[in-house]
Amino acid sequence: MQGPGDRRDPRRGSGGGASGLAFYPPRSLRDSGWWGDEVVMLHMIKLSVGPRDVAQLAAIQAARVVSEPPLRAWTRMAPKRAAEVCDGGSIYWVIAGFVRVRQRVLAIEDAQRDDGRKCVALVLDPALVPVAARPTKAFQGWRYLKPEEAPRDVAEDVPGIDGLDALPAGLRAALAEACLI
């Protein structure tokens, strides 16, 4: 029986550990009516620690998906709104101070680190989708990102602004911060 302040989903049972998070099924299973309540899509934003650019993130993930499929990103804190994130949401990666790409979150699972500590695995679609670069200050962990606040996708086949790559990185960053490019 749930009390008035208990926000845990009773469908999760008690097998999900301290967080009560066992597994959120993919959209197809939820759409079949098994999941019940209607949920609204929500995104996440997270710093990509280590990679200096999108190419390096792609290379790291390509190696990881071959060695340890499916592709996962780990985080210490379980999202309380996991059903909304799994309902078509994405994780937006901040690389070198800018939101640069996103990946669909396919599922969220309880996991355990090598040292035995509990964590959460975000199962990701391997495709990196470029988005309009937006400066973002550093933060710890991850944050929710509403769909209306998320950067728009950028088509890869659209040519860039002529000469933009020839500008110094600092100038490009200043222009992007001023929303001029």
C-alpha positions as CSV (number, residue, x, y, z in Angstrom):
1,M,0.0,0.0,0.0
2,Q,1.3,3.4,-0.9
3,G,1.2,6.4,1.4
4,P,0.3,9.9,0.1
5,G,4.0,10.9,-0.2
6,D,5.2,7.6,-1.9
7,R,5.8,8.4,-5.6
8,R,7.2,4.9,-6.4
9,D,5.5,3.1,-9.2
10,P,3.7,0.0,-7.8
11,R,4.2,-1.9,-11.1
12,R,8.0,-2.0,-10.4
13,G,7.7,-4.3,-7.4
14,S,10.4,-4.6,-4.8
15,G,13.1,-6.2,-7.0
16,G,14.6,-3.0,-8.2
17,G,16.9,-2.3,-5.4
18,A,17.0,0.8,-3.3
19,S,15.8,3.0,-6.2
20,G,12.8,0.7,-7.0
21,L,14.0,0.9,-10.6
22,A,14.0,-2.5,-12.3
23,F,13.5,-1.9,-16.0
24,Y,11.4,0.4,-18.2
25,P,10.2,-1.4,-21.3
26,P,10.6,0.0,-24.8
27,R,8.0,2.2,-26.3
28,S,6.5,-0.7,-28.4
29,L,5.6,-2.7,-25.2
30,R,4.2,0.4,-23.5
31,D,2.1,1.2,-26.6
32,S,0.6,-2.2,-26.4
33,G,-1.3,-1.1,-23.3
34,W,0.7,-3.1,-20.8
35,W,2.4,-0.1,-19.4
36,G,-0.8,1.8,-18.7
37,D,-0.6,5.5,-17.9
38,E,0.3,7.9,-20.7
39,V,3.7,9.5,-20.3
40,V,5.2,12.6,-21.9
41,M,8.7,12.5,-23.5
42,L,11.6,14.0,-21.6
43,H,15.3,14.3,-22.5
44,M,18.5,14.2,-20.4
45,I,21.7,16.3,-20.8
46,K,25.0,15.0,-19.6
47,L,28.7,16.0,-19.8
48,S,30.8,13.7,-21.9
49,V,33.9,13.4,-19.8
50,G,37.1,12.6,-21.7
51,P,36.3,13.0,-25.4
52,R,37.5,16.4,-26.8
53,D,35.2,16.2,-29.8
54,V,32.3,14.3,-31.4
55,A,34.7,12.1,-33.5
56,Q,36.5,10.9,-30.3
57,L,33.1,10.2,-28.6
58,A,32.0,8.2,-31.7
59,A,35.2,6.2,-31.7
60,I,35.0,5.4,-28.0
61,Q,31.3,4.3,-28.4
62,A,32.0,2.3,-31.5
63,A,34.7,0.3,-29.7
64,R,32.4,-0.2,-26.6
65,V,29.4,-1.4,-28.6
66,V,31.6,-4.1,-30.2
67,S,33.2,-5.2,-26.9
68,E,30.2,-4.9,-24.6
69,P,26.9,-4.7,-26.5
70,P,24.4,-3.1,-26.2
71,L,25.8,0.5,-25.9
72,R,25.3,1.8,-22.4
73,A,26.2,5.0,-20.5
74,W,26.4,4.6,-16.7
75,T,25.3,7.1,-14.1
76,R,25.1,6.9,-10.3
77,M,21.7,8.4,-9.9
78,A,18.6,6.8,-11.3
79,P,16.2,9.2,-13.1
80,K,12.9,9.3,-11.2
81,R,11.2,10.2,-14.5
82,A,12.7,7.2,-16.4
83,A,9.4,6.3,-18.1
84,E,9.3,9.8,-19.7
85,V,12.9,9.5,-20.9
86,C,12.3,6.1,-22.4
87,D,9.3,7.4,-24.3
88,G,11.3,8.7,-27.2
89,G,13.7,10.9,-25.2
90,S,17.4,11.4,-25.9
91,I,20.5,12.1,-24.0
92,Y,22.2,15.3,-25.2
93,W,26.0,15.2,-24.8
94,V,28.0,18.3,-23.8
95,I,31.4,18.1,-25.4
96,A,34.1,20.7,-24.8
97,G,31.5,23.2,-23.3
98,F,28.9,22.8,-26.1
99,V,25.9,20.5,-26.6
100,R,26.9,18.8,-29.8
101,V,25.0,15.5,-30.4
102,R,22.2,13.4,-29.0
103,Q,21.4,9.7,-28.7
104,R,18.1,8.0,-28.2
105,V,17.6,6.4,-24.8
106,L,16.2,2.9,-25.5
107,A,15.9,1.6,-21.9
108,I,17.1,2.3,-18.4
109,E,18.3,-0.6,-16.3
110,D,19.7,-1.2,-12.8
111,A,23.3,-2.1,-13.0
112,Q,26.4,-2.7,-10.8
113,R,29.9,-1.3,-11.1
114,D,32.9,-3.5,-11.0
115,D,33.5,-2.5,-7.4
116,G,30.0,-3.6,-6.4
117,R,28.4,-0.2,-6.1
118,K,24.9,0.2,-7.6
119,C,24.4,2.4,-10.7
120,V,22.0,2.8,-13.6
121,A,22.7,1.9,-17.2
122,L,21.2,4.0,-20.0
123,V,20.9,1.8,-23.0
124,L,21.5,4.0,-26.0
125,D,20.9,3.9,-29.7
126,P,24.4,3.9,-31.3
127,A,23.5,6.6,-33.8
128,L,24.9,10.1,-32.8
129,V,22.6,12.8,-34.1
130,P,24.2,16.2,-34.6
131,V,22.4,19.1,-33.0
132,A,22.8,22.9,-33.2
133,A,25.8,23.7,-31.0
134,R,24.8,25.5,-27.8
135,P,27.2,26.6,-25.0
136,T,26.6,24.9,-21.7
137,K,28.3,25.5,-18.4
138,A,29.8,22.5,-16.6
139,F,27.7,20.6,-14.1
140,Q,27.9,17.3,-12.3
141,G,25.8,14.3,-13.2
142,W,22.9,14.8,-15.6
143,R,19.9,17.0,-15.8
144,Y,16.4,16.7,-17.4
145,L,15.9,18.7,-20.6
146,K,12.4,19.6,-21.8
147,P,11.8,19.0,-25.5
148,E,11.1,22.6,-26.1
149,E,14.5,23.6,-24.6
150,A,16.5,21.0,-26.5
151,P,18.7,22.1,-29.4
152,R,17.3,21.3,-32.8
153,D,18.8,18.6,-34.9
154,V,21.2,19.6,-37.7
155,A,21.0,17.7,-41.0
156,E,24.5,16.2,-41.8
157,D,24.0,16.7,-45.6
158,V,23.5,20.5,-45.2
159,P,26.7,22.3,-46.0
160,G,28.2,24.5,-43.3
161,I,28.9,28.2,-43.5
162,D,31.7,28.8,-45.9
163,G,34.9,29.6,-44.1
164,L,33.6,28.8,-40.6
165,D,36.2,26.0,-40.2
166,A,39.0,28.4,-41.0
167,L,38.2,30.7,-38.0
168,P,40.2,30.2,-34.8
169,A,38.4,27.9,-32.3
170,G,38.1,30.8,-29.7
171,L,36.4,33.0,-32.2
172,R,34.0,30.2,-33.3
173,A,33.2,29.6,-29.6
174,A,32.5,33.4,-29.0
175,L,30.3,33.6,-32.1
176,A,28.4,30.5,-31.1
177,E,27.9,31.8,-27.5
178,A,26.5,35.0,-29.0
179,C,24.2,32.8,-31.1
180,L,25.6,34.2,-34.3
181,I,26.5,30.9,-35.8
